C-alpha cells in the first residue's frame, strides 16, 4: 500500500500525515470516528486534503 492510499503515514521529518479522504472512507466503512473520539468532534477540518500532526 502506498502512502497516498494509507490513512496515516509518516513524513520524512517524522510528522504524521492523515489523509482525510482515506479517513472518511474508513470511518464510513467502519461506522466509527476514532480520531474524533480522541481529540474531540468538530476539531478536524473536513475541507482539508491532509492533516499534519507534528
N, C-alpha and C positions, 0 to 999 in steps of 0.2 A: 504494500500500500504506500503510495507516495504521500509526502507531507501535505500536498494540496487536498488530498482525499481524506486526511485524518481530521478528527475533531479537534485534537490538541496536539501540537508538536513544539519542539524546542528549536529556537533560533540559534544561529552560530554563536551569539554572545550570551546565551543562556536564558533569554526571555522565553516565556511560554506563550504561544500564539493559539488563540481559539478561533476556529473557523465558524462563523455564525451560521453559514449555510449548512454545513455538516452537523452542527449542534442542533439547529432547528429540525433537521431531518431525524436525528437521533431522538430528540425529545418527542416528536410526533409518533415515531415508531414504538417508543417505549412508554408513551404516555407519562413522562416524568419531566421534571425541571430541576435536575440535580444541582447545577451551578447556582440557580436562583435560590434553592433551598439553603445553600451555604452562605451566599453573600447578600441575599435579600432580593425580593422581587422588585422590578422596575429599576434595577441598577444597570443591567446590560443595555447597551444601545442596539436595538433591533435593526437599525438602519445601517450599522457598520458591517463591513465585509469580514473584518477580523478584529479581535480584541487582544491587546498585548498585556500580559501580566509580567512585570519586571521585578 
